[in-house]
Amino acid sequence: MARVASLYLPQLAIERLRRVERTFAPPERPWSLAPVLKPSIDDDPGACSVPRGGGWRPGARWAQDGLGREAEAERIAALPAHQRPPMRLLGRRSEAVEHPFRAMPSEEGGRGPSRAVMPAMPGMALWGHPTVLIERVGQREVVTAACPVALALDLLPGMAAAHARALVGDLDVRDADAAGDQAWLDRLALHAVAHWTPVAARSGADGIWLDLTGTSHLHGGEARFCARLLRFLSRIGFTGRLGVAGTPGAAHAMARFGGDAITLLPPGGEAAALAAAPIAALRLAPQSLAAAARFGLERVGDLYPMPRGPLAKRLGLSTVSRLDQALGRVAEPIVPVVPFEAPIVSRRLLEPIATPEAIAQVITDLVDDLVAVLRARGLGVRAAVITAERIDGADQHLGIGASRATRDPKHLVRMFGLKIDRLEPGLGIEAMRLVVPHSEPLGARIAGALIPDGDAPPDLAPAIDQLAGRAGDEAVFRIGLEPSDVPERAVRRLGALAEPQGWPAWKRPVRILPRPEMLSHVVALLPDHAPRRFTWRGKPYRVTAGDGPERIHGEWWRTDRELWAVRDYFRVEVEGGQRFWLFRRGDGVVPETGDLSWYLHGFFG
């Protein structure tokens, strides 16, 4: 079930301008530090070097300059109020400190711990006098935004700036900054992607969409999330309204015409809620709104009984589409903002190409362009994909991976050259683009000294990349260790350039079967002797020499079945020189440790 939240910022342009231009004078503190620093109690603790009951701590930074308390107090009192050190730097133990894990105020209206309220300071009022923002449209200036004081004086957006100046004498007129507003909305959407929801997008010039599908429970529910979001905006100086519904269109309408700061529509309640909203809530073009006014259509509910054909003819096909999107009959995808823009370069060809030589030349040009982009951004390639657009519309994809971040053009071209035969040009390729979906930071590196160091280990990354390009990404790997005593759990695959940590002190076979294979017709003396003969895969073997046992206990913390499990491993050599690694389940004394069955687990040599 889809849930979408629409955040509406009605005073975005004005509040952003005031937030940028707001400069406060240092507040006058209602207290003075000098009287506090005067000793009011006896600081002579006797034999103890640490004062009791308050006063200076010996390690306070402001008490280590060699000055006395009175001189230090006078020096601090002479400083401006905003430069005086706080009490926590003065070493006062009697200072009241706020608990770091204090509970947040309750959103449900309950009585919770309240924060200390700052005293009112001059200049804190956000709207001192009426302010409007204007923008030049053609040959005239038009009001694009107005503060609440200006709105109370009937200065509305769309009014001519000359008319607004004539109505209000002390009107503060500023130039609108639409580009700055959009940049701030993009920044807010990126913040939402990083902290609130994985999908966020800008909705027009005064809000954003947030996809809450499957994420609202992480914030305590939709109501709690909306309350936290509005408190966040209030702290940074913005006013917002939120609407949550099952479709982006309905959420957009409720945020702007719902009437409340938070409007939550139940699933399936979009049609009933939109019926009373004005037609402007459907985000229609001005021509469609003018046509609806001519026909006497004022509410969205007036459009419900109308046939689709006459409605599209009178108000336009876009009106039908917007209505269906708001009611959920037609999907309206949200194009999310991407926190990281993948490096991409492209080449569009004058004529289609189909020969390997021409394709290789275009790949070389693309790599050269990409290296310049990566160098400017300080990145290196971990994965790159070339997309070849054919004339018939069937795109061909060619991807490579690097074991270590690189932007060496020769190495990248060589890796693409190993897979160039997988491209099928068909009737011809008319465009190619190169995208880096996975990159890592890569700074400048030292090219090398004049005298090469023979002890330096060779760089295996280029060789590993070429081997992986020929045999596949899964074919090149290293063996690492896991902290486990059970042999089949103690080994795991690592990356080709990973450094394995340590190696078991016990002797282990060069090859271990992924699953031990059961032996039959085993003859052995219990409890501590290797077998004399056994049969594996239908073939009998006679043991000529053996060594063991090496006892391994089960990992009881993983499963209860291994609480008493025991394995006794033996290294045996059979006739013909083959050496095997066998084990017996159980210690041969206590029945709970195993059923005394034998298994083959690996090979030596």
Sequence and secondary structure as in RCSB ss.txt:
>XXXX:A:sequence
MARVASLYLPQLAIERLRRVERTFAPPERPWSLAPVLKPSIDDDPGACSVPRGGGWRPGARWAQDGLGREAEAER
IAALPAHQRPPMRLLGRRSEAVEHPFRAMPSEEGGRGPSRAVMPAMPGMALWGHPTVLIERVGQREVVTAACPVA
LALDLLPGMAAAHARALVGDLDVRDADAAGDQAWLDRLALHAVAHWTPVAARSGADGIWLDLTGTSHLHGGEARF
CARLLRFLSRIGFTGRLGVAGTPGAAHAMARFGGDAITLLPPGGEAAALAAAPIAALRLAPQSLAAAARFGLERV
GDLYPMPRGPLAKRLGLSTVSRLDQALGRVAEPIVPVVPFEAPIVSRRLLEPIATPEAIAQVITDLVDDLVAVLR
ARGLGVRAAVITAERIDGADQHLGIGASRATRDPKHLVRMFGLKIDRLEPGLGIEAMRLVVPHSEPLGARIAGAL
IPDGDAPPDLAPAIDQLAGRAGDEAVFRIGLEPSDVPERAVRRLGALAEPQGWPAWKRPVRILPRPEMLSHVVAL
LPDHAPRRFTWRGKPYRVTAGDGPERIHGEWWRTDRELWAVRDYFRVEVEGGQRFWLFRRGDGVVPETGDLSWYL
HGFFG
>XXXX:A:secstr
   EEEEE TTHHHHHHHHHH        SS HHHHHS  S    TT SS SSSS  TT GGG SS  HHHHHHH
HHTS GGGS  HHHHT TT     TT     SSS            TT  S SS EEEEEEETTEEEEEEE HHH
HHTT  TTSBHHHHHHH TT EEEE  HHHHHHHHHHHHHHHHHHT S EEE TTSEEEEE TTTGGGGTSHHHH
HHHHHHHHHHTT   EEEEESSHHHHHHHHHHSSSSEEE  TT HHHHHHTSBGGGG   HHHHHHHHHTT  BG
GGGTTS HHHHHHHH HHHHHHHHHHHTSS        SS   EEEEEEEEEE SHHHHHHHHHHHHHHHHHHHH
HHTEEEEEEEEEEEETTS  EEEEEEEEEEE  HHHHHHHHHHTGGG   TT EEEEEEEEEEEEE        S
S  TTS    HHHHHHHHHHH TTS  EEEE S SSGGGSEEEE TT       SS   SEEEEEEEE EEEEE 
TTT  EEEEEETTEEEEEEEEEEEEEEE  TTT GGGSS EEEEEEEEETTS EEEEEEES SS GGG    EEE
EEEE 
